[in-house]
Amino acid sequence: MTNATATAARRTSLHGFWSSRMTFILAVSGSAIGLGDIWKFPYITGQNGGGAFVIVYLLCVFLIGLPIMISEILIGRRGRRNPVTTMGLLGEEEGGVRHWRLVGVMGIFTGFIILSFYSVIAGWTLAYILHAARGEFTGGDATRIGEVFATITGTWWRSAAWHTLFMIMTVFVVARGVQRGLGQAVRILMPTLFALLIVLLGYSMASGQFAAGVDYMFRADFSALSGNSVLIALGHSFFTLSVGICAVMAYAAYLPQSTSIMSTAGTVVVADTIVSLTVGLIIFPIVFANGLAPDAGPGLIFRTLPLAFGNMPAGAFFGALFFIVLAFAAWTSAISLIEPAVAWAVERRGLTRVKAATGIGVVVWALGFATVLSFNELDHVQFLRGSIFDNIDYLASNILLPLGGLLITIFAGWVICRNASADELDVGTSLAYRSWHFLTRFIAPVAVILIFLHAIGVFTL
Ligand code: PHE
């Protein structure tokens, strides 16, 4: 046992442990599966032309995202502290450089930015529960549904009110401690979500345009794919898996030593991917069957899914249930977006969880107004990538997440010694270990750098 190994083995969790491996898998799945799969994946697929984008996204998920998730869990469990302290601690132990803590700081900052817009969209989801339950979608009239969407997003105080409610819900759970309750909630949520997706998939299959939807999602025309689209696919693979931001790292600090990291990460990544692809297969047939545009932007699911509910038997019930489940899925993701910051404030600043969560919640809530307003009062402000929201999302998802992921792979692959990573992953020098190590050292960092350079036009293919 090296010195580093001995220290790591002695470190214990400061916040207790997940009650079982299953709870951890549920918590990380709860973080991964959310608006990214259901709201964002379909609309960015639509904006980037379908098939080729989906294939690049899948490659990024399995060749880059999965190894990073394994790295984050490994690092988190070894450090057993909030991400800032953990990165500093391991950086010092393994390479003598404490500055690695800045990766944790960047993760916290990125989490703030993402949560600020995430909460606004999640707020729309809450509003949709009411609209669906009141039967407003019944009959499936696209114009009327468009009006409902425009009313919610177009009135700043409505959007702000729902955003406020969602932030309160998030802060409430985080203040109580994530281990309590989260596992339980996800245990009920996931099966319900899967069941509802099957119902919707059945509807889409019967919609008459299923083949067109499948075709759109999987027929790849790479010639139409720009460097920027490839960067968006990369960024989204990180966004959807919750990696590159130290969120999974924060959760892994509470992971019991005996859990297998590789199979845990594999399970989460496969589940998340199945959900995203299923949602795509639900949305695009509805888009084509109703003559809608696949590139409608952030409103896509809010304009398409109500059409499905409006036309199916007991649609008000299924619709309300679906948006409840979606709000829950968003909730379990939002919690993981501020956990790193709260863990840091509690450990390093000595605040109580309640104070830390509330303070941080207020900051993120205020930041959220930039997104709220970019769909109404400030919708005329367009620059660089589009609206204010588009720019905030682009910065966080397509620049900060890949950058965080890049630094995490370099750290896990090059700074942490082989002994330590093999010890933590506990699969000996098996093929699984060697594959992870190779992807982490070479493929993932090189791919991220090339995709960055390609997107800014340094070279073209
Ligand atoms: N993965 C979440 C989703 O797909 C969003 C998220 C990103 C959560 C980063 C935590 C960290 O909705």
Boltz pocket constraint, residues with backbone or C-beta under 6 A from the ligand:
constraints:
  - pocket:
      binder: B
      contacts: [[A, 31], [A, 32], [A, 33], [A, 34], [A, 35], [A, 36], [A, 37], [A, 114], [A, 238], [A, 239], [A, 240], [A, 241], [A, 242], [A, 243], [A, 245], [A, 247], [A, 329], [A, 333], [A, 334], [A, 336], [A, 337]]
      max_distance: 6.0
